[in-house]
Amino acid sequence: MQVVGLTTPQEVFVASRERKFRINEILVIEDPHQGSLIGEVVEANSYNRFIPLSINHDFVDARVIESLERLGYSISEDEINIARVKLRNEASFPVTTGAKAHLPEFSEVKDLLVRSTPQEGLALGEIKNTEETADTMDENLKGLFYVYTKGEKKKTKNVPFLLDLKSFQQYPHIGIFGGSGSGKSYGLRVIMEELMLKEIPAIILDPHYEMDFSTKEEGLEGTPDFKSAFKKFQIGEDIGVEFLALGKRDLLDLLSAVKPLTEAMSSAVEILHRRGDTLLSFSSRLELLAEALELGRIRIEKILQQDMEPQEREKYKKMKELLEEYPNIPLVSVQGIAWRLRRLQASGLFNHNIKPVKEALLQGKLAVIQGPIWLLQVFSTYLLANLYRARRDYKDGELKGNAKGEYFPPFVIATDEAHNFAPKGYDAPSKGIITEIAQEGRKYGVFLVLATQRPTLLDETVTAQLNTKIIFRTVRGHDIATITEETDIGAEEAKRLPYLPSGDAFVSSPLFGRTVAIRVRLPYTKSPHTLNPFDEIKNYRQKAEERLLDLLETHLPIYETNLLKVIQALNAEAPDLKLEVRTLKESLETLVKSGKLQKTDTPFGAMYHHQ
């Protein structure tokens, strides 16, 4: 392998008769004046006598051809492989033409490729096209995990990509970008698994109900068991908001998350909510005030002049007091607040508290928070603010030398569909706290892992704070433009983004100082949503047929004239079937068609029986 053509301090062309170059592989240029220079292949082509070297005039020019001929290449006879190589660090002056190039030994590029150890880093995947270099790699770095390639699960043979945990102090937040089916969710799952292996406290907001780590991936040897490393919480069933602990700001955030509040509603909440309010006391005040505003002062005074039960009289006296105390609050504002509060109450949000989540974090576990997206937006506002406040107060007290409060650990916050929690262009309840953590969380040891299909829709302030970005296949032009603007991805990588295979990604991080092409490792666990939906239909029908066949067993043979009696018996045995004559006959015909029953015509009509 030799340097050919016109060179610059930034890039060179390397030619070889024998070796076909691969995108992203590392080469060492042996410059006689500057020593060893490390570069990466960004473009690769092969030429022979059937393909002219001047094709399109955009890769190999006349100066490269002339250089090849002077170095002894026969353009008319040889197959010539040419790579455009971008130097890792700018050279002092242009590289010498004719300089030799070779694939590096691991020791030559160890500091460039590996920035951590398996014990202290997150093993996210393998660095692509580093097999030859990995042959001379330290034994403790070989075969750390499995990758899925060409339809098979295989132990990695490349150099591992390890993200240093300690670097989070300097480069704290991670963004994961990629379209549907790109491997983005796998990448998020792998990061969560790695955090659990290191016993790093973490929270993940799971709107898709897929972050379950109980089921192991088949065919992998020595995979860890995560069943005790995470806990799942359903909002409204396992966790919620303790109303008594809510301040005015918290309550405003929760109510506006259901539907944005008007200025009049916000003012009304500020006035109506009292310290120490329970859900019952606050909701009762709202309902009584709404009723009082509908009736009006004059009607209430007339009602109080009538005879009535003491309890009823007390109610109207209270309504009169509320009108006197809150004379300027519009009825429509009170009704709007009450409607939002009822919706939150119906979701079960106020039936529990966040104590189980805090306990999981203190135990070094992953807390999986599940719920519909709107409820996650509502709840995450309260949850993240409280957890972040607990960590911040502890650290501030420690720095001031008066840390007397309960210890609260550093933790990671992760979510998919991040653009719903911190959208660009408009406010969302959770946007404020996520923006604050993005800007200030590093000081307190609170870190973000935000995944989204649409980086263009993610708040720009948040995006700018995501120091490490993992970019999977992305097709939309606006998203690619955002990615190139926010990362060090070059034109070559940007052109490849729409065509990346599922599971391949570019990592842009100041820790590495360059874009790294990786293949994400195979997760140790399976998502509950891995079943193909068409297989799901097939399995459901098969199970339904088998169940019906078992129920029919004691009734066979079945005559067409006797279907009503059979239906009555079957509905008594399995009420959920709700069979009718028409549906039973259709099911029997289906069983005949699949060969599980036989149909015979008799003088008494059709008979269904075993073959």
C-alpha positions in Angstrom: 0.0 0.0 0.0 1.4 3.4 -1.0 0.4 7.0 -1.0 -0.3 8.3 -4.6 -1.3 11.5 -6.3 -1.5 15.0 -4.9 -1.4 15.0 -1.0 -2.4 17.6 1.5 -1.8 17.9 5.3 -5.4 16.7 5.8 -5.9 13.8 3.4 -4.1 11.5 1.0 -4.9 8.8 -1.6 -3.6 5.3 -0.9 -3.4 2.6 -3.6 -2.9 -1.2 -3.5 -3.0 -4.0 -6.0 -3.9 -6.7 -3.5 -6.0 -5.1 -0.8 -9.5 -3.9 -1.2 -10.1 -1.0 1.2 -13.2 -0.7 3.4 -14.9 2.5 4.6 -13.8 3.5 8.2 -10.8 1.2 8.5 -7.7 2.7 10.1 -4.4 3.0 8.1 -1.0 4.1 9.3 1.0 6.3 6.8 4.7 5.9 7.1 5.9 9.3 6.1 9.7 9.4 6.0 9.8 13.0 7.3 6.9 13.1 9.8 6.8 9.6 11.1 3.7 7.5 11.5 0.4 9.3 10.6 -2.9 7.7 11.4 -5.8 8.1 9.0 -9.2 6.7 8.3 -10.6 5.5 5.0 -13.5 7.7 4.0 -14.0 6.6 0.4 -12.9 3.4 -1.4 -13.0 2.3 -5.0 -11.5 -0.5 -7.2 -10.6 0.0 -10.9 -9.5 -2.3 -13.7 -9.1 -2.2 -17.5 -12.9 -2.4 -17.9 -13.6 0.7 -15.7 -11.7 3.9 -16.6 -9.9 5.6 -13.8 -11.3 9.0 -14.9 -15.0 7.9 -14.3 -17.1 11.0 -13.3 -13.8 12.9 -12.7 -14.8 13.2 -9.0 -12.5 10.8 -7.2 -9.3 10.0 -9.1 -7.8 12.8 -11.2 -5.0 12.9 -13.8 -2.4 13.5 -11.1 -3.3 10.3 -9.3 -3.1 8.4 -12.6 0.3 9.9 -13.3 1.5 9.0 -9.8 0.3 5.4 -10.2 2.2 5.0 -13.4 5.4 6.4 -11.9 5.1 3.9 -9.0 4.9 1.0 -11.4 1.2 0.3 -11.6 -0.1 -0.8 -15.0 -3.4 0.9 -15.4 -4.3 -1.1 -18.5 -3.6 -4.5 -16.8 -3.8 -4.3 -13.0 -6.8 -4.0 -10.8 -6.1 -1.0 -8.7 -7.7 -0.3 -5.3 -7.7 3.3 -4.2 -8.7 4.8 -0.9 -9.2 8.4 0.1 -7.8 8.6 3.7 -8.5 11.5 6.1 -5.7 12.0 8.6 -6.7 11.8 12.2 -4.5 14.9 13.1 -3.5 17.4 10.5 0.1 16.8 9.3 2.7 19.6 9.6 3.0 19.6 5.8 1.8 17.5 2.8 2.5 13.8 3.1 5.2 12.4 0.8 3.9 10.7 -2.3 5.1 7.1 -2.4 5.1 6.7 1.4 4.2 3.3 2.5 0.9 2.5 4.4 -0.1 -0.5 6.6 -2.8 -1.8 8.8 -2.0 -0.9 12.4 -1.1 -3.2 15.2 -3.4 -2.7 18.2 -0.6 -1.0 20.2 -0.3 1.7 17.5 -3.9 2.8 17.8 -4.9 1.6 21.3 -5.2 5.2 22.7 -7.2 6.2 19.7 -9.7 3.4 19.7 -10.1 2.3 23.3 -10.7 5.0 26.0 -11.7 2.8 28.9 -11.7 -0.7 30.2 -14.6 -3.3 30.2 -14.9 -2.8 33.9 -15.2 1.0 33.8 -16.8 1.6 30.5 -20.1 0.9 28.8 -19.6 -1.8 26.1 -21.9 -0.5 23.4 -20.7 -2.4 20.4 -17.8 -2.9 18.1 -15.8 -0.5 16.0 -16.4 -1.5 12.4 -13.7 -2.9 10.1 -11.0 -3.4 12.8 -10.7 -7.2 12.6 -7.0 -7.3 11.6 -6.1 -4.8 14.3 -8.2 -6.8 16.9 -6.0 -9.8 16.2 -3.2 -8.2 18.2 -5.5 -6.8 20.9 -5.2 -7.5 24.6 -7.0 -10.7 25.5 -9.3 -9.0 28.0 -10.8 -7.0 25.2 -11.6 -9.9 22.8 -15.0 -11.5 22.4 -16.7 -9.3 25.0 -20.2 -9.6 23.5 -22.3 -10.9 20.5 -23.2 -9.0 17.4 -25.9 -9.8 14.9 -24.5 -9.8 11.4 -25.6 -11.5 8.1 -28.5 -13.1 9.9 -26.3 -14.8 12.6 -25.4 -14.1 16.2 -21.6 -14.2 16.5 -19.0 -13.2 19.0 -17.4 -9.9 18.1 -14.1 -10.0 16.3 -13.6 -6.3 16.1 -12.2 -3.8 18.6 -14.9 -3.0 21.2 -16.4 0.5 21.5 -16.2 1.4 25.2 -17.8 4.6 26.4 -15.9 5.7 29.6 -18.3 6.2 32.5 -15.9 8.7 34.2 -16.0 10.9 31.1 -19.7 11.7 31.9 -18.4 14.2 34.4 -16.9 16.2 31.5 -19.2 15.1 28.7 -22.4 14.3 30.5 -25.3 13.7 28.2 -26.1 11.3 25.3 -28.4 11.7 22.3 -29.6 8.7 20.3 -31.0 9.6 16.9 -32.5 7.3 14.3 -35.5 6.5 12.2 -38.0 3.6 12.7 -36.3 0.2 12.3 -32.8 1.7 12.5 -31.7 0.0 15.7 -32.3 3.1 17.9 -34.4 1.2 20.5 -31.8 -1.6 20.6 -29.1 1.1 21.3 -31.2 2.5 24.1 -31.7 -1.0 25.5 -28.0 -1.8 25.4 -27.1 1.4 27.3 -29.7 0.5 30.0 -28.2 -3.0 30.3 -24.7 -1.6 30.7 -25.9 0.8 33.4 -27.5 -2.1 35.2 -24.3 -4.1 35.0 -22.4 -1.2 36.6 -25.2 -0.7 39.2 -25.7 2.9 38.1 -29.1 4.3 39.4 -31.2 5.2 36.4 -34.8 6.0 35.3 -36.3 5.4 31.9 -39.6 6.8 30.8 -41.1 4.0 28.7 -44.1 5.1 26.6 -44.0 2.0 24.4 -44.1 -0.6 27.3 -41.0 -2.3 25.8 -38.3 -1.8 28.5 -38.6 -5.1 30.2 -35.4 -7.0 30.8 -36.7 -10.3 32.2 -36.4 -12.4 29.0 -33.0 -13.4 27.8 -32.0 -13.4 24.2 -31.7 -17.0 22.9 -28.4 -18.4 21.7 -26.0 -16.3 23.8 -23.6 -17.9 26.2 -23.0 -16.5 29.7 -25.5 -13.7 29.5 -26.3 -11.8 32.8 -29.6 -12.0 34.5 -31.3 -8.6 35.0 -34.4 -9.7 36.8 -33.3 -8.2 40.1 -31.5 -5.2 38.5 -34.6 -3.3 37.5 -38.1 -2.5 38.7 -41.2 -1.6 36.6 -43.7 0.9 37.8 -47.1 1.7 36.2 -48.2 5.3 36.8 -51.5 5.2 38.8 -51.0 1.6 39.8 -47.6 1.5 41.5 -46.5 5.1 41.7 -48.1 8.5 41.6 -48.2 12.0 43.1 -48.8 12.7 46.8 -51.2 15.6 46.6 -50.4 16.8 50.1 -46.8 17.3 49.1 -47.6 19.5 46.1 -46.6 23.1 46.0 -48.4 25.6 43.8 -45.7 25.3 41.1 -46.0 21.5 41.0 -49.8 21.7 40.8 -49.7 24.2 38.0 -47.3 22.0 36.0 -49.6 18.9 36.5 -52.8 20.7 35.5 -51.2 22.4 32.5 -49.8 19.0 31.3 -53.4 17.8 30.8 -54.2 20.9 28.8 -52.5 24.3 28.8 -53.9 26.7 31.4 -55.1 30.2 30.6 -53.7 33.1 32.5 -56.9 33.4 34.5 -56.8 29.7 35.4 -53.2 30.0 36.6 -54.1 32.9 38.7 -57.1 31.0 40.1 -54.9 28.0 41.1 -52.4 30.4 42.8 -55.3 31.9 44.9 -57.3 28.7 45.6 -54.5 26.2 46.5 -53.6 26.4 50.2 -50.6 24.9 52.0 -51.6 21.5 53.5 -54.4 20.9 51.0 -55.4 17.3 50.4 -57.0 16.2 47.1 -60.3 16.1 48.9 -60.1 19.6 50.4 -58.9 21.2 47.2 -61.4 19.4 44.9 -64.3 20.1 47.3 -63.4 23.8 47.3 -63.4 23.9 43.5 -66.7 22.1 43.2 -68.4 24.3 45.9 -67.0 27.5 44.4 -68.2 26.4 40.9 -71.7 25.7 42.2 -71.7 29.0 44.1 -70.7 31.0 41.0 -73.5 29.3 39.0 -76.1 30.2 41.6 -74.9 33.7 42.5 -74.9 35.5 45.8 -78.6 36.6 45.7 -79.9 33.1 45.1 -77.7 31.6 47.8 -79.0 34.2 50.3 -82.6 33.4 49.4 -81.9 29.7 49.8 -80.4 30.3 53.3 -83.6 32.0 54.4 -85.5 28.8 53.8 -85.9 25.8 56.2 -83.4 23.0 55.5 -81.3 20.3 57.2 -78.4 21.6 59.2 -75.9 19.9 56.9 -77.5 21.4 53.8 -77.5 24.9 55.5 -73.7 24.5 56.3 -73.0 23.8 52.6 -74.7 27.0 51.4 -73.1 29.0 54.2 -69.7 27.7 52.9 -70.6 28.6 49.4 -71.4 32.2 50.5 -68.1 32.4 52.3 -66.3 31.2 49.2 -68.0 33.9 47.0 -67.0 36.5 49.5 -63.4 35.2 49.7 -62.9 34.8 45.9 -65.2 37.3 44.3 -63.2 37.9 41.1 -62.5 34.3 39.9 -64.5 33.5 36.7 -66.7 30.5 36.6 -65.1 29.2 33.4 -61.7 29.2 35.1 -62.9 27.2 38.1 -64.7 24.7 35.8 -61.5 24.3 33.6 -59.3 23.6 36.7 -61.9 21.1 38.1 -62.1 19.2 34.7 -58.2 18.9 34.6 -58.1 17.8 38.2 -60.8 15.1 37.6 -58.9 13.7 34.6 -55.7 13.4 36.7 -57.7 11.8 39.5 -59.3 9.3 37.0 -55.8 8.2 35.8 -55.0 7.1 39.4 -52.2 9.7 39.6 -53.0 10.7 43.1 -53.4 7.2 44.6 -49.7 6.7 45.2 -46.3 8.5 45.7 -42.8 8.3 44.3 -41.2 6.6 47.2 -40.7 3.2 45.4 -38.8 5.0 42.6 -36.5 6.7 45.2 -35.9 3.3 46.9 -35.0 1.7 43.5 -32.4 4.4 42.8 -30.9 4.2 46.3 -30.5 0.4 45.6 -28.6 1.1 42.4 -31.4 -0.2 40.2 -33.1 0.8 36.9 -36.6 2.2 37.5 -38.8 1.7 34.4 -41.7 4.2 34.4 -44.5 3.1 32.1 -47.7 4.9 31.1 -49.4 6.5 28.1 -47.4 9.4 26.6 -49.6 12.2 28.0 -49.5 10.7 31.5 -45.8 10.3 31.3 -45.4 13.9 30.4 -47.6 14.9 33.4 -45.9 12.6 35.8 -42.3 13.1 34.7 -42.6 16.8 35.4 -43.2 16.1 39.0 -41.0 13.1 39.3 -37.8 14.5 37.7 -38.1 17.8 39.5 -38.4 16.1 42.9 -35.5 13.6 42.2 -33.3 16.3 40.8 -34.1 18.6 43.7 -33.2 15.8 46.2 -29.8 15.3 44.5 -29.1 19.0 44.1 -30.0 19.8 47.8 -27.8 17.0 49.0 -24.8 18.1 46.9 -25.3 21.8 47.7 -25.4 21.0 51.4 -22.3 18.8 51.1 -20.4 21.7 49.3 -21.5 24.1 52.0 -20.2 21.7 54.7 -23.6 21.2 56.3 -24.9 18.0 54.5 -27.3 16.7 57.1 -30.0 15.4 54.8 -30.5 11.9 53.5 -28.0 10.7 50.9 -29.3 10.7 47.4 -27.1 9.2 44.6 -26.2 10.4 41.1 -28.5 9.0 38.5 -29.3 8.8 34.8 -32.5 9.8 33.2 -33.4 8.1 29.8 -36.4 8.3 27.5 -37.5 7.4 24.1 -39.6 9.9 22.1 -37.6 12.7 23.7 -39.0 15.3 21.4 -42.4 14.9 23.2 -40.8 15.8 26.5 -38.6 18.7 25.4 -40.1 19.9 22.1 -38.7 22.7 19.9 -40.9 25.7 19.3 -43.5 25.3 22.1 -43.7 24.7 25.8 -44.3 21.3 27.4 -44.6 20.7 31.2 -41.5 18.5 31.3 -39.4 20.8 29.0 -38.3 23.1 31.8 -36.9 20.5 34.1 -35.2 18.6 31.2 -33.6 21.8 30.0 -32.4 22.7 33.5 -30.8 19.2 33.9 -29.3 19.5 30.4 -27.6 22.7 31.4 -26.9 22.2 35.1 -27.1 18.5 35.8 -23.4 17.7 35.3 -22.5 19.7 38.5 -24.8 17.4 40.5 -24.2 14.1 38.8 -27.5 13.9 36.9 -27.2 12.8 33.3 -29.5 12.5 30.3 -29.9 9.8 27.6 -32.4 11.1 25.1 -33.6 9.0 22.1 -35.7 10.4 19.3 -36.6 9.7 15.7 -36.9 13.4 15.0 -33.9 15.4 16.2 -35.2 18.4 14.4 -38.2 18.5 16.7 -36.0 18.3 19.9 -35.4 21.6 21.7 -32.2 23.2 20.4 -30.9 24.1 23.9 -31.2 20.4 24.9 -29.7 19.1 21.7 -26.7 21.4 22.1 -26.0 19.9 25.5 -26.0 16.3 24.2 -22.2 15.9 24.1 -22.2 12.3 22.8 -24.5 11.6 19.9 -25.2 8.1 18.5 -26.7 8.4 15.1 -28.5 5.5 13.4 -30.1 5.4 10.0 -31.8 8.7 9.3 -33.7 9.5 6.1 -35.3 12.9 6.5 -33.3 15.8 5.0 -34.2 18.2 7.9 -33.0 15.7 10.5 -29.7 15.0 8.6 -29.2 18.8 8.4 -29.7 19.1 12.2 -27.3 16.2 12.8 -24.5 17.6 10.6 -25.0 21.0 12.3 -24.8 19.5 15.8 -22.0 17.0 15.3 -18.6 16.5 13.6 -20.1 14.2 11.0 -18.6 15.0 7.7 -20.2 15.1 4.2 -19.1 11.4 3.6 -20.9 10.1 6.7 -24.0 12.3 6.1 -24.4 10.8 2.6 -24.4 7.3 4.1 -26.9 8.0 6.8 -30.0 7.0 4.8 -28.4 3.7 3.9 -26.9 2.5 7.2 -27.9 -1.1 8.0 -30.0 -1.6 11.1 -27.7 -1.6 14.1 -24.9 0.4 12.5 -24.3 3.9 13.8 -22.0 6.8 13.9 -20.8 8.1 17.3 -19.9 11.7 17.5 -18.2 12.6 20.8 -15.5 15.0 21.9 -14.1 12.1 23.9 -12.9 10.5 20.7 -12.3 13.7 18.7 -13.7 12.1 15.5 -16.7 10.3 14.3 -16.5 6.5 15.0 -18.5 4.0 13.0 -19.8 1.2 15.2 -22.1 -1.7 15.2 -24.2 -1.9 18.3 -23.9 -5.2 20.2 -26.7 -7.6 20.5 -28.8 -6.9 23.6 -28.7 -9.6 26.3 -32.5 -9.3 26.7 -35.5 -9.3 24.4 -38.2 -6.7 24.0 -41.7 -8.0 24.6 -42.6 -6.5 21.2 -40.3 -8.7 19.1 -43.1 -10.9 17.7 -43.9 -10.1 14.1 -47.6 -8.8 14.0 -48.4 -11.2 11.2 -47.1 -14.1 13.3 -49.2 -12.7 16.1 -52.3 -13.1 14.0 -51.3 -16.6 13.0 -50.6 -17.7 16.5 -53.8 -16.2 17.9 -55.9 -18.0 15.2 -54.1 -21.3 15.9 -54.7 -21.1 19.6 -58.3 -20.2 19.1 -58.8 -23.2 16.8 -57.1 -25.5 19.2 -59.2 -24.2 22.1 -62.4 -24.6 20.2 -61.4 -28.1 19.1 -60.8 -29.1 22.7 -64.3 -27.8 23.7 -65.9 -29.6 20.8 -64.3 -32.9 21.6 -67.1 -34.2 23.9 -69.8 -33.1 21.5 -68.5 -34.8 18.3 -70.0 -35.9 16.0 -72.0 -32.7 15.5 -75.0 -32.6 13.2 -76.0 -29.5 11.4 -79.5 -29.8 12.8 -78.2 -29.9 16.4 -76.1 -26.8 16.4 -78.3 -24.8 18.8 -77.9 -27.4 21.5 -74.2 -27.6 21.1 -73.9 -23.7 21.2 -75.8 -23.7 24.5 -73.4 -26.2 26.0 -70.3 -24.4 24.7 -71.4 -21.0 25.9 -72.0 -22.5 29.4 -68.5 -24.0 29.4 -66.8 -20.9 27.9 -69.0 -17.8 28.2 -66.4 -15.5 26.6 -66.8 -17.3 23.2 -70.4 -15.9 22.8 -71.1 -18.3 20.0 -74.1 -18.1 17.6 -75.3 -20.6 15.1 -73.6 -18.6 12.2 -70.2 -18.2 14.0 -70.1 -21.9 15.1 -70.9 -23.1 11.6 -68.1 -20.8 10.2 -65.7 -22.2 12.8 -66.6 -25.8 11.9 -66.0 -25.1 8.2 -62.6 -23.5 9.0 -61.6 -26.7 11.0 -62.7 -28.8 8.1 -60.7 -26.7 5.7 -57.5 -27.0 7.9 -58.0 -30.8 8.0 -58.7 -31.0 11.7 -62.3 -32.2 11.2 -64.1 -34.0 8.4 -67.5 -33.1 7.0 -69.9 -35.8 5.8 -73.3 -35.3 4.2 -76.0 -37.5 5.8 -79.9 -37.8 5.4 -80.1 -35.6 8.5 -77.8 -32.9 7.0 -74.1 -32.3 7.3 -72.2 -34.1 10.1 -68.8 -32.8 11.5 -66.6 -35.5 13.0 -63.0 -36.7 13.4 -61.2 -38.1 10.3 
